[in-house]
Amino acid sequence: MVRFIDNGVILNFESARNLYFWLGERLQEMESVEKAKAAMNFPVKDSEITH
């Protein structure tokens, strides 16, 4: 069975900006981890994120 749920998020300007900032920080952290893995020659396992 496949279900499709269409929804949306309504944010005020301040909340949207805070979310944007927070996501940017998480992306930078993920990029740093990926660079460190590449530098240490860790094998990539189907690009799975485990946490």
mmCIF entry with sequence, helices, sheets and N, C-alpha, C, O atoms, coordinates in Angstrom:
data_MODEL
# 
_entry.id   MODEL 
# 
_entity.id                         1 
_entity.type                       polymer 
_entity.pdbx_number_of_molecules   1 
# 
_entity_poly.entity_id                      1 
_entity_poly.type                           'polypeptide(L)' 
_entity_poly.nstd_linkage                   no 
_entity_poly.nstd_monomer                   no 
_entity_poly.pdbx_seq_one_letter_code       MVRFIDNGVILNFESARNLYFWLGERLQEMESVEKAKAAMNFPVKDSEITH 
_entity_poly.pdbx_seq_one_letter_code_can   MVRFIDNGVILNFESARNLYFWLGERLQEMESVEKAKAAMNFPVKDSEITH 
_entity_poly.pdbx_strand_id                 A 
# 
loop_
_entity_poly_seq.entity_id 
_entity_poly_seq.num 
_entity_poly_seq.mon_id 
_entity_poly_seq.hetero 
1 1  MET n 
1 2  VAL n 
1 3  ARG n 
1 4  PHE n 
1 5  ILE n 
1 6  ASP n 
1 7  ASN n 
1 8  GLY n 
1 9  VAL n 
1 10 ILE n 
1 11 LEU n 
1 12 ASN n 
1 13 PHE n 
1 14 GLU n 
1 15 SER n 
1 16 ALA n 
1 17 ARG n 
1 18 ASN n 
1 19 LEU n 
1 20 TYR n 
1 21 PHE n 
1 22 TRP n 
1 23 LEU n 
1 24 GLY n 
1 25 GLU n 
1 26 ARG n 
1 27 LEU n 
1 28 GLN n 
1 29 GLU n 
1 30 MET n 
1 31 GLU n 
1 32 SER n 
1 33 VAL n 
1 34 GLU n 
1 35 LYS n 
1 36 ALA n 
1 37 LYS n 
1 38 ALA n 
1 39 ALA n 
1 40 MET n 
1 41 ASN n 
1 42 PHE n 
1 43 PRO n 
1 44 VAL n 
1 45 LYS n 
1 46 ASP n 
1 47 SER n 
1 48 GLU n 
1 49 ILE n 
1 50 THR n 
1 51 HIS n 
# 
_struct_asym.id          A 
_struct_asym.entity_id   1 
# 
_struct_conf.conf_type_id            HELX_P 
_struct_conf.id                      HELX_P1 
_struct_conf.pdbx_PDB_helix_id       AA1 
_struct_conf.beg_label_comp_id       PHE 
_struct_conf.beg_label_asym_id       A 
_struct_conf.beg_label_seq_id        13 
_struct_conf.pdbx_beg_PDB_ins_code   ? 
_struct_conf.end_label_comp_id       ALA 
_struct_conf.end_label_asym_id       A 
_struct_conf.end_label_seq_id        39 
_struct_conf.pdbx_end_PDB_ins_code   ? 
_struct_conf.beg_auth_comp_id        PHE 
_struct_conf.beg_auth_asym_id        A 
_struct_conf.beg_auth_seq_id         13 
_struct_conf.end_auth_comp_id        ALA 
_struct_conf.end_auth_asym_id        A 
_struct_conf.end_auth_seq_id         39 
_struct_conf.pdbx_PDB_helix_class    1 
_struct_conf.details                 ? 
_struct_conf.pdbx_PDB_helix_length   27 
# 
_struct_conf_type.id          HELX_P 
_struct_conf_type.criteria    ? 
_struct_conf_type.reference   ? 
# 
loop_
_atom_site.group_PDB 
_atom_site.id 
_atom_site.type_symbol 
_atom_site.label_atom_id 
_atom_site.label_alt_id 
_atom_site.label_comp_id 
_atom_site.label_asym_id 
_atom_site.label_entity_id 
_atom_site.label_seq_id 
_atom_site.pdbx_PDB_ins_code 
_atom_site.Cartn_x 
_atom_site.Cartn_y 
_atom_site.Cartn_z 
_atom_site.occupancy 
_atom_site.B_iso_or_equiv 
_atom_site.pdbx_formal_charge 
_atom_site.auth_seq_id 
_atom_site.auth_comp_id 
_atom_site.auth_asym_id 
_atom_site.auth_atom_id 
_atom_site.pdbx_PDB_model_num 
ATOM 1   N N  . MET A 1 1  ? 0.836  -1.166 0.000  1.00 0.00 ? 1  MET A N  1 
ATOM 2   C CA . MET A 1 1  ? 0.000  0.000  0.000  1.00 0.00 ? 1  MET A CA 1 
ATOM 3   C C  . MET A 1 1  ? 0.888  1.237  0.000  1.00 0.00 ? 1  MET A C  1 
ATOM 4   O O  . MET A 1 1  ? 1.880  1.295  0.726  1.00 0.00 ? 1  MET A O  1 
ATOM 5   N N  . VAL A 1 2  ? 0.540  2.201  -0.793 1.00 0.00 ? 2  VAL A N  1 
ATOM 6   C CA . VAL A 1 2  ? 1.276  3.457  -0.872 1.00 0.00 ? 2  VAL A CA 1 
ATOM 7   C C  . VAL A 1 2  ? 0.334  4.585  -0.486 1.00 0.00 ? 2  VAL A C  1 
ATOM 8   O O  . VAL A 1 2  ? -0.795 4.665  -0.971 1.00 0.00 ? 2  VAL A O  1 
ATOM 9   N N  . ARG A 1 3  ? 0.805  5.438  0.378  1.00 0.00 ? 3  ARG A N  1 
ATOM 10  C CA . ARG A 1 3  ? 0.004  6.594  0.778  1.00 0.00 ? 3  ARG A CA 1 
ATOM 11  C C  . ARG A 1 3  ? 0.775  7.860  0.442  1.00 0.00 ? 3  ARG A C  1 
ATOM 12  O O  . ARG A 1 3  ? 1.992  7.935  0.607  1.00 0.00 ? 3  ARG A O  1 
ATOM 13  N N  . PHE A 1 4  ? 0.058  8.821  -0.019 1.00 0.00 ? 4  PHE A N  1 
ATOM 14  C CA . PHE A 1 4  ? 0.641  10.118 -0.325 1.00 0.00 ? 4  PHE A CA 1 
ATOM 15  C C  . PHE A 1 4  ? -0.042 11.142 0.555  1.00 0.00 ? 4  PHE A C  1 
ATOM 16  O O  . PHE A 1 4  ? -1.265 11.280 0.537  1.00 0.00 ? 4  PHE A O  1 
ATOM 17  N N  . ILE A 1 5  ? 0.751  11.852 1.317  1.00 0.00 ? 5  ILE A N  1 
ATOM 18  C CA . ILE A 1 5  ? 0.202  12.886 2.187  1.00 0.00 ? 5  ILE A CA 1 
ATOM 19  C C  . ILE A 1 5  ? 0.830  14.213 1.784  1.00 0.00 ? 5  ILE A C  1 
ATOM 20  O O  . ILE A 1 5  ? 2.046  14.389 1.860  1.00 0.00 ? 5  ILE A O  1 
ATOM 21  N N  . ASP A 1 6  ? 0.011  15.111 1.368  1.00 0.00 ? 6  ASP A N  1 
ATOM 22  C CA . ASP A 1 6  ? 0.465  16.446 0.979  1.00 0.00 ? 6  ASP A CA 1 
ATOM 23  C C  . ASP A 1 6  ? 0.194  17.372 2.155  1.00 0.00 ? 6  ASP A C  1 
ATOM 24  O O  . ASP A 1 6  ? -0.946 17.512 2.599  1.00 0.00 ? 6  ASP A O  1 
ATOM 25  N N  . ASN A 1 7  ? 1.261  18.009 2.658  1.00 0.00 ? 7  ASN A N  1 
ATOM 26  C CA . ASN A 1 7  ? 1.074  18.938 3.761  1.00 0.00 ? 7  ASN A CA 1 
ATOM 27  C C  . ASN A 1 7  ? 2.009  20.111 3.585  1.00 0.00 ? 7  ASN A C  1 
ATOM 28  O O  . ASN A 1 7  ? 2.837  20.128 2.674  1.00 0.00 ? 7  ASN A O  1 
ATOM 29  N N  . GLY A 1 8  ? 1.879  21.054 4.426  1.00 0.00 ? 8  GLY A N  1 
ATOM 30  C CA . GLY A 1 8  ? 2.716  22.235 4.334  1.00 0.00 ? 8  GLY A CA 1 
ATOM 31  C C  . GLY A 1 8  ? 3.072  22.737 5.723  1.00 0.00 ? 8  GLY A C  1 
ATOM 32  O O  . GLY A 1 8  ? 2.547  22.269 6.733  1.00 0.00 ? 8  GLY A O  1 
ATOM 33  N N  . VAL A 1 9  ? 3.967  23.687 5.742  1.00 0.00 ? 9  VAL A N  1 
ATOM 34  C CA . VAL A 1 9  ? 4.405  24.288 6.991  1.00 0.00 ? 9  VAL A CA 1 
ATOM 35  C C  . VAL A 1 9  ? 4.251  25.789 6.853  1.00 0.00 ? 9  VAL A C  1 
ATOM 36  O O  . VAL A 1 9  ? 4.645  26.381 5.848  1.00 0.00 ? 9  VAL A O  1 
ATOM 37  N N  . ILE A 1 10 ? 3.681  26.385 7.861  1.00 0.00 ? 10 ILE A N  1 
ATOM 38  C CA . ILE A 1 10 ? 3.531  27.837 7.860  1.00 0.00 ? 10 ILE A CA 1 
ATOM 39  C C  . ILE A 1 10 ? 4.385  28.377 9.002  1.00 0.00 ? 10 ILE A C  1 
ATOM 40  O O  . ILE A 1 10 ? 4.211  28.001 10.161 1.00 0.00 ? 10 ILE A O  1 
ATOM 41  N N  . LEU A 1 11 ? 5.298  29.254 8.655  1.00 0.00 ? 11 LEU A N  1 
ATOM 42  C CA . LEU A 1 11 ? 6.196  29.843 9.640  1.00 0.00 ? 11 LEU A CA 1 
ATOM 43  C C  . LEU A 1 11 ? 6.173  31.352 9.527  1.00 0.00 ? 11 LEU A C  1 
ATOM 44  O O  . LEU A 1 11 ? 5.957  31.907 8.449  1.00 0.00 ? 11 LEU A O  1 
ATOM 45  N N  . ASN A 1 12 ? 6.398  32.004 10.648 1.00 0.00 ? 12 ASN A N  1 
ATOM 46  C CA . ASN A 1 12 ? 6.612  33.440 10.550 1.00 0.00 ? 12 ASN A CA 1 
ATOM 47  C C  . ASN A 1 12 ? 8.061  33.670 10.111 1.00 0.00 ? 12 ASN A C  1 
ATOM 48  O O  . ASN A 1 12 ? 8.850  32.727 10.056 1.00 0.00 ? 12 ASN A O  1 
ATOM 49  N N  . PHE A 1 13 ? 8.400  34.884 9.809  1.00 0.00 ? 13 PHE A N  1 
ATOM 50  C CA . PHE A 1 13 ? 9.722  35.192 9.266  1.00 0.00 ? 13 PHE A CA 1 
ATOM 51  C C  . PHE A 1 13 ? 10.842 34.770 10.213 1.00 0.00 ? 13 PHE A C  1 
ATOM 52  O O  . PHE A 1 13 ? 11.832 34.181 9.781  1.00 0.00 ? 13 PHE A O  1 
ATOM 53  N N  . GLU A 1 14 ? 10.689 35.065 11.491 1.00 0.00 ? 14 GLU A N  1 
ATOM 54  C CA . GLU A 1 14 ? 11.738 34.744 12.457 1.00 0.00 ? 14 GLU A CA 1 
ATOM 55  C C  . GLU A 1 14 ? 11.938 33.233 12.574 1.00 0.00 ? 14 GLU A C  1 
ATOM 56  O O  . GLU A 1 14 ? 13.077 32.766 12.599 1.00 0.00 ? 14 GLU A O  1 
ATOM 57  N N  . SER A 1 15 ? 10.861 32.470 12.645 1.00 0.00 ? 15 SER A N  1 
ATOM 58  C CA . SER A 1 15 ? 10.974 31.015 12.742 1.00 0.00 ? 15 SER A CA 1 
ATOM 59  C C  . SER A 1 15 ? 11.591 30.430 11.480 1.00 0.00 ? 15 SER A C  1 
ATOM 60  O O  . SER A 1 15 ? 12.413 29.517 11.558 1.00 0.00 ? 15 SER A O  1 
ATOM 61  N N  . ALA A 1 16 ? 11.204 30.945 10.322 1.00 0.00 ? 16 ALA A N  1 
ATOM 62  C CA . ALA A 1 16 ? 11.763 30.468 9.064  1.00 0.00 ? 16 ALA A CA 1 
ATOM 63  C C  . ALA A 1 16 ? 13.264 30.746 9.007  1.00 0.00 ? 16 ALA A C  1 
ATOM 64  O O  . ALA A 1 16 ? 14.042 29.891 8.582  1.00 0.00 ? 16 ALA A O  1 
ATOM 65  N N  . ARG A 1 17 ? 13.659 31.917 9.428  1.00 0.00 ? 17 ARG A N  1 
ATOM 66  C CA . ARG A 1 17 ? 15.086 32.260 9.423  1.00 0.00 ? 17 ARG A CA 1 
ATOM 67  C C  . ARG A 1 17 ? 15.863 31.378 10.402 1.00 0.00 ? 17 ARG A C  1 
ATOM 68  O O  . ARG A 1 17 ? 16.972 30.946 10.089 1.00 0.00 ? 17 ARG A O  1 
ATOM 69  N N  . ASN A 1 18 ? 15.300 31.105 11.574 1.00 0.00 ? 18 ASN A N  1 
ATOM 70  C CA . ASN A 1 18 ? 15.965 30.233 12.548 1.00 0.00 ? 18 ASN A CA 1 
ATOM 71  C C  . ASN A 1 18 ? 16.085 28.813 12.013 1.00 0.00 ? 18 ASN A C  1 
ATOM 72  O O  . ASN A 1 18 ? 17.120 28.171 12.195 1.00 0.00 ? 18 ASN A O  1 
ATOM 73  N N  . LEU A 1 19 ? 15.053 28.320 11.364 1.00 0.00 ? 19 LEU A N  1 
ATOM 74  C CA . LEU A 1 19 ? 15.098 26.985 10.774 1.00 0.00 ? 19 LEU A CA 1 
ATOM 75  C C  . LEU A 1 19 ? 16.152 26.926 9.667  1.00 0.00 ? 19 LEU A C  1 
ATOM 76  O O  . LEU A 1 19 ? 16.914 25.963 9.583  1.00 0.00 ? 19 LEU A O  1 
ATOM 77  N N  . TYR A 1 20 ? 16.193 27.941 8.833  1.00 0.00 ? 20 TYR A N  1 
ATOM 78  C CA . TYR A 1 20 ? 17.183 28.028 7.759  1.00 0.00 ? 20 TYR A CA 1 
ATOM 79  C C  . TYR A 1 20 ? 18.602 28.003 8.340  1.00 0.00 ? 20 TYR A C  1 
ATOM 80  O O  . TYR A 1 20 ? 19.472 27.297 7.831  1.00 0.00 ? 20 TYR A O  1 
ATOM 81  N N  . PHE A 1 21 ? 18.827 28.769 9.396  1.00 0.00 ? 21 PHE A N  1 
ATOM 82  C CA . PHE A 1 21 ? 20.134 28.821 10.044 1.00 0.00 ? 21 PHE A CA 1 
ATOM 83  C C  . PHE A 1 21 ? 20.488 27.457 10.633 1.00 0.00 ? 21 PHE A C  1 
ATOM 84  O O  . PHE A 1 21 ? 21.612 26.983 10.463 1.00 0.00 ? 21 PHE A O  1 
ATOM 85  N N  . TRP A 1 22 ? 19.540 26.824 11.322 1.00 0.00 ? 22 TRP A N  1 
ATOM 86  C CA . TRP A 1 22 ? 19.770 25.530 11.951 1.00 0.00 ? 22 TRP A CA 1 
ATOM 87  C C  . TRP A 1 22 ? 20.092 24.468 10.906 1.00 0.00 ? 22 TRP A C  1 
ATOM 88  O O  . TRP A 1 22 ? 21.021 23.683 11.093 1.00 0.00 ? 22 TRP A O  1 
ATOM 89  N N  . LEU A 1 23 ? 19.343 24.432 9.816  1.00 0.00 ? 23 LEU A N  1 
ATOM 90  C CA . LEU A 1 23 ? 19.612 23.461 8.749  1.00 0.00 ? 23 LEU A CA 1 
ATOM 91  C C  . LEU A 1 23 ? 20.990 23.685 8.138  1.00 0.00 ? 23 LEU A C  1 
ATOM 92  O O  . LEU A 1 23 ? 21.707 22.729 7.839  1.00 0.00 ? 23 LEU A O  1 
ATOM 93  N N  . GLY A 1 24 ? 21.353 24.939 7.956  1.00 0.00 ? 24 GLY A N  1 
ATOM 94  C CA . GLY A 1 24 ? 22.681 25.249 7.426  1.00 0.00 ? 24 GLY A CA 1 
ATOM 95  C C  . GLY A 1 24 ? 23.787 24.712 8.313  1.00 0.00 ? 24 GLY A C  1 
ATOM 96  O O  . GLY A 1 24 ? 24.783 24.181 7.822  1.00 0.00 ? 24 GLY A O  1 
ATOM 97  N N  . GLU A 1 25 ? 23.611 24.850 9.631  1.00 0.00 ? 25 GLU A N  1 
ATOM 98  C CA . GLU A 1 25 ? 24.605 24.315 10.554 1.00 0.00 ? 25 GLU A CA 1 
ATOM 99  C C  . GLU A 1 25 ? 24.708 22.800 10.446 1.00 0.00 ? 25 GLU A C  1 
ATOM 100 O O  . GLU A 1 25 ? 25.810 22.253 10.425 1.00 0.00 ? 25 GLU A O  1 
ATOM 101 N N  . ARG A 1 26 ? 23.556 22.113 10.376 1.00 0.00 ? 26 ARG A N  1 
ATOM 102 C CA . ARG A 1 26 ? 23.569 20.647 10.263 1.00 0.00 ? 26 ARG A CA 1 
ATOM 103 C C  . ARG A 1 26 ? 24.242 20.220 8.965  1.00 0.00 ? 26 ARG A C  1 
ATOM 104 O O  . ARG A 1 26 ? 24.987 19.240 8.957  1.00 0.00 ? 26 ARG A O  1 
ATOM 105 N N  . LEU A 1 27 ? 23.995 20.934 7.870  1.00 0.00 ? 27 LEU A N  1 
ATOM 106 C CA . LEU A 1 27 ? 24.630 20.599 6.598  1.00 0.00 ? 27 LEU A CA 1 
ATOM 107 C C  . LEU A 1 27 ? 26.138 20.785 6.679  1.00 0.00 ? 27 LEU A C  1 
ATOM 108 O O  . LEU A 1 27 ? 26.888 19.965 6.149  1.00 0.00 ? 27 LEU A O  1 
ATOM 109 N N  . GLN A 1 28 ? 26.589 21.837 7.326  1.00 0.00 ? 28 GLN A N  1 
ATOM 110 C CA . GLN A 1 28 ? 28.023 22.050 7.486  1.00 0.00 ? 28 GLN A CA 1 
ATOM 111 C C  . GLN A 1 28 ? 28.653 20.928 8.296  1.00 0.00 ? 28 GLN A C  1 
ATOM 112 O O  . GLN A 1 28 ? 29.750 20.466 7.981  1.00 0.00 ? 28 GLN A O  1 
ATOM 113 N N  . GLU A 1 29 ? 27.952 20.487 9.349  1.00 0.00 ? 29 GLU A N  1 
ATOM 114 C CA . GLU A 1 29 ? 28.459 19.378 10.151 1.00 0.00 ? 29 GLU A CA 1 
ATOM 115 C C  . GLU A 1 29 ? 28.567 18.104 9.318  1.00 0.00 ? 29 GLU A C  1 
ATOM 116 O O  . GLU A 1 29 ? 29.563 17.385 9.399  1.00 0.00 ? 29 GLU A O  1 
ATOM 117 N N  . MET A 1 30 ? 27.540 17.829 8.519  1.00 0.00 ? 30 MET A N  1 
ATOM 118 C CA . MET A 1 30 ? 27.551 16.634 7.682  1.00 0.00 ? 30 MET A CA 1 
ATOM 119 C C  . MET A 1 30 ? 28.667 16.696 6.650  1.00 0.00 ? 30 MET A C  1 
ATOM 120 O O  . MET A 1 30 ? 29.327 15.691 6.386  1.00 0.00 ? 30 MET A O  1 
ATOM 121 N N  . GLU A 1 31 ? 28.884 17.873 6.064  1.00 0.00 ? 31 GLU A N  1 
ATOM 122 C CA . GLU A 1 31 ? 29.966 18.028 5.094  1.00 0.00 ? 31 GLU A CA 1 
ATOM 123 C C  . GLU A 1 31 ? 31.313 17.791 5.757  1.00 0.00 ? 31 GLU A C  1 
ATOM 124 O O  . GLU A 1 31 ? 32.191 17.164 5.164  1.00 0.00 ? 31 GLU A O  1 
ATOM 125 N N  . SER A 1 32 ? 31.488 18.279 6.971  1.00 0.00 ? 32 SER A N  1 
ATOM 126 C CA . SER A 1 32 ? 32.745 18.072 7.698  1.00 0.00 ? 32 SER A CA 1 
ATOM 127 C C  . SER A 1 32 ? 32.983 16.593 7.969  1.00 0.00 ? 32 SER A C  1 
ATOM 128 O O  . SER A 1 32 ? 34.105 16.107 7.831  1.00 0.00 ? 32 SER A O  1 
ATOM 129 N N  . VAL A 1 33 ? 31.942 15.886 8.350  1.00 0.00 ? 33 VAL A N  1 
ATOM 130 C CA . VAL A 1 33 ? 32.065 14.455 8.604  1.00 0.00 ? 33 VAL A CA 1 
ATOM 131 C C  . VAL A 1 33 ? 32.427 13.721 7.319  1.00 0.00 ? 33 VAL A C  1 
ATOM 132 O O  . VAL A 1 33 ? 33.294 12.847 7.325  1.00 0.00 ? 33 VAL A O  1 
ATOM 133 N N  . GLU A 1 34 ? 31.768 14.071 6.220  1.00 0.00 ? 34 GLU A N  1 
ATOM 134 C CA . GLU A 1 34 ? 32.061 13.417 4.943  1.00 0.00 ? 34 GLU A CA 1 
ATOM 135 C C  . GLU A 1 34 ? 33.497 13.689 4.497  1.00 0.00 ? 34 GLU A C  1 
ATOM 136 O O  . GLU A 1 34 ? 34.164 12.794 3.979  1.00 0.00 ? 34 GLU A O  1 
ATOM 137 N N  . LYS A 1 35 ? 33.972 14.914 4.694  1.00 0.00 ? 35 LYS A N  1 
ATOM 138 C CA . LYS A 1 35 ? 35.355 15.238 4.338  1.00 0.00 ? 35 LYS A CA 1 
ATOM 139 C C  . LYS A 1 35 ? 36.333 14.449 5.195  1.00 0.00 ? 35 LYS A C  1 
ATOM 140 O O  . LYS A 1 35 ? 37.350 13.960 4.704  1.00 0.00 ? 35 LYS A O  1 
ATOM 141 N N  . ALA A 1 36 ? 36.015 14.330 6.491  1.00 0.00 ? 36 ALA A N  1 
ATOM 142 C CA . ALA A 1 36 ? 36.890 13.568 7.387  1.00 0.00 ? 36 ALA A CA 1 
ATOM 143 C C  . ALA A 1 36 ? 36.913 12.102 6.981  1.00 0.00 ? 36 ALA A C  1 
ATOM 144 O O  . ALA A 1 36 ? 37.973 11.477 6.988  1.00 0.00 ? 36 ALA A O  1 
ATOM 145 N N  . LYS A 1 37 ? 35.766 11.546 6.628  1.00 0.00 ? 37 LYS A N  1 
ATOM 146 C CA . LYS A 1 37 ? 35.713 10.153 6.176  1.00 0.00 ? 37 LYS A CA 1 
ATOM 147 C C  . LYS A 1 37 ? 36.543 9.970  4.917  1.00 0.00 ? 37 LYS A C  1 
ATOM 148 O O  . LYS A 1 37 ? 37.295 9.003  4.795  1.00 0.00 ? 37 LYS A O  1 
ATOM 149 N N  . ALA A 1 38 ? 36.405 10.902 3.979  1.00 0.00 ? 38 ALA A N  1 
ATOM 150 C CA . ALA A 1 38 ? 37.160 10.808 2.729  1.00 0.00 ? 38 ALA A CA 1 
ATOM 151 C C  . ALA A 1 38 ? 38.656 10.892 3.004  1.00 0.00 ? 38 ALA A C  1 
ATOM 152 O O  . ALA A 1 38 ? 39.445 10.185 2.377  1.00 0.00 ? 38 ALA A O  1 
ATOM 153 N N  . ALA A 1 39 ? 39.047 11.751 3.938  1.00 0.00 ? 39 ALA A N  1 
ATOM 154 C CA . ALA A 1 39 ? 40.464 11.903 4.271  1.00 0.00 ? 39 ALA A CA 1 
ATOM 155 C C  . ALA A 1 39 ? 41.026 10.638 4.907  1.00 0.00 ? 39 ALA A C  1 
ATOM 156 O O  . ALA A 1 39 ? 42.213 10.343 4.771  1.00 0.00 ? 39 ALA A O  1 
ATOM 157 N N  . MET A 1 40 ? 40.171 9.893  5.601  1.00 0.00 ? 40 MET A N  1 
ATOM 158 C CA . MET A 1 40 ? 40.609 8.671  6.269  1.00 0.00 ? 40 MET A CA 1 
ATOM 159 C C  . MET A 1 40 ? 40.344 7.436  5.410  1.00 0.00 ? 40 MET A C  1 
ATOM 160 O O  . MET A 1 40 ? 40.586 6.309  5.841  1.00 0.00 ? 40 MET A O  1 
ATOM 161 N N  . ASN A 1 41 ? 39.849 7.653  4.198  1.00 0.00 ? 41 ASN A N  1 
ATOM 162 C CA . ASN A 1 41 ? 39.568 6.584  3.243  1.00 0.00 ? 41 ASN A CA 1 
ATOM 163 C C  . ASN A 1 41 ? 38.580 5.539  3.761  1.00 0.00 ? 41 ASN A C  1 
ATOM 164 O O  . ASN A 1 41 ? 38.747 4.343  3.525  1.00 0.00 ? 41 ASN A O  1 
ATOM 165 N N  . PHE A 1 42 ? 37.546 6.006  4.470  1.00 0.00 ? 42 PHE A N  1 
ATOM 166 C CA . PHE A 1 42 ? 36.486 5.098  4.885  1.00 0.00 ? 42 PHE A CA 1 
ATOM 167 C C  . PHE A 1 42 ? 35.667 4.707  3.671  1.00 0.00 ? 42 PHE A C  1 
ATOM 168 O O  . PHE A 1 42 ? 35.370 5.555  2.830  1.00 0.00 ? 42 PHE A O  1 
ATOM 169 N N  . PRO A 1 43 ? 35.297 3.436  3.562  1.00 0.00 ? 43 PRO A N  1 
ATOM 170 C CA . PRO A 1 43 ? 34.442 3.041  2.430  1.00 0.00 ? 43 PRO A CA 1 
ATOM 171 C C  . PRO A 1 43 ? 33.034 3.607  2.603  1.00 0.00 ? 43 PRO A C  1 
ATOM 172 O O  . PRO A 1 43 ? 32.501 3.643  3.712  1.00 0.00 ? 43 PRO A O  1 
ATOM 173 N N  . VAL A 1 44 ? 32.447 4.042  1.506  1.00 0.00 ? 44 VAL A N  1 
ATOM 174 C CA . VAL A 1 44 ? 31.079 4.553  1.535  1.00 0.00 ? 44 VAL A CA 1 
ATOM 175 C C  . VAL A 1 44 ? 30.141 3.363  1.401  1.00 0.00 ? 44 VAL A C  1 
ATOM 176 O O  . VAL A 1 44 ? 30.280 2.553  0.484  1.00 0.00 ? 44 VAL A O  1 
ATOM 177 N N  . LYS A 1 45 ? 29.193 3.263  2.312  1.00 0.00 ? 45 LYS A N  1 
ATOM 178 C CA . LYS A 1 45 ? 28.275 2.118  2.328  1.00 0.00 ? 45 LYS A CA 1 
ATOM 179 C C  . LYS A 1 45 ? 26.902 2.572  1.864  1.00 0.00 ? 45 LYS A C  1 
ATOM 180 O O  . LYS A 1 45 ? 26.055 2.926  2.684  1.00 0.00 ? 45 LYS A O  1 
ATOM 181 N N  . ASP A 1 46 ? 26.678 2.564  0.570  1.00 0.00 ? 46 ASP A N  1 
ATOM 182 C CA . ASP A 1 46 ? 25.382 2.932  -0.027 1.00 0.00 ? 46 ASP A CA 1 
ATOM 183 C C  . ASP A 1 46 ? 24.893 4.298  0.436  1.00 0.00 ? 46 ASP A C  1 
ATOM 184 O O  . ASP A 1 46 ? 23.689 4.556  0.426  1.00 0.00 ? 46 ASP A O  1 
ATOM 185 N N  . SER A 1 47 ? 25.792 5.163  0.837  1.00 0.00 ? 47 SER A N  1 
ATOM 186 C CA . SER A 1 47 ? 25.457 6.519  1.286  1.00 0.00 ? 47 SER A CA 1 
ATOM 187 C C  . SER A 1 47 ? 24.383 6.530  2.363  1.00 0.00 ? 47 SER A C  1 
ATOM 188 O O  . SER A 1 47 ? 23.548 7.434  2.395  1.00 0.00 ? 47 SER A O  1 
ATOM 189 N N  . GLU A 1 48 ? 24.396 5.541  3.240  1.00 0.00 ? 48 GLU A N  1 
ATOM 190 C CA . GLU A 1 48 ? 23.412 5.492  4.312  1.00 0.00 ? 48 GLU A CA 1 
ATOM 191 C C  . GLU A 1 48 ? 23.824 6.428  5.440  1.00 0.00 ? 48 GLU A C  1 
ATOM 192 O O  . GLU A 1 48 ? 24.999 6.517  5.797  1.00 0.00 ? 48 GLU A O  1 
ATOM 193 N N  . ILE A 1 49 ? 22.858 7.106  5.980  1.00 0.00 ? 49 ILE A N  1 
ATOM 194 C CA . ILE A 1 49 ? 23.075 7.918  7.173  1.00 0.00 ? 49 ILE A CA 1 
ATOM 195 C C  . ILE A 1 49 ? 22.510 7.121  8.332  1.00 0.00 ? 49 ILE A C  1 
ATOM 196 O O  . ILE A 1 49 ? 21.331 6.769  8.329  1.00 0.00 ? 49 ILE A O  1 
ATOM 197 N N  . THR A 1 50 ? 23.335 6.837  9.313  1.00 0.00 ? 50 THR A N  1 
ATOM 198 C CA . THR A 1 50 ? 22.910 5.961  10.391 1.00 0.00 ? 50 THR A CA 1 
ATOM 199 C C  . THR A 1 50 ? 22.383 6.717  11.593 1.00 0.00 ? 50 THR A C  1 
ATOM 200 O O  . THR A 1 50 ? 21.792 6.111  12.487 1.00 0.00 ? 50 THR A O  1 
ATOM 201 N N  . HIS A 1 51 ? 22.584 8.039  11.637 1.00 0.00 ? 51 HIS A N  1 
ATOM 202 C CA . HIS A 1 51 ? 22.058 8.811  12.762 1.00 0.00 ? 51 HIS A CA 1 
ATOM 203 C C  . HIS A 1 51 ? 21.959 10.256 12.397 1.00 0.00 ? 51 HIS A C  1 
ATOM 204 O O  . HIS A 1 51 ? 21.536 11.072 13.216 1.00 0.00 ? 51 HIS A O  1 
# 
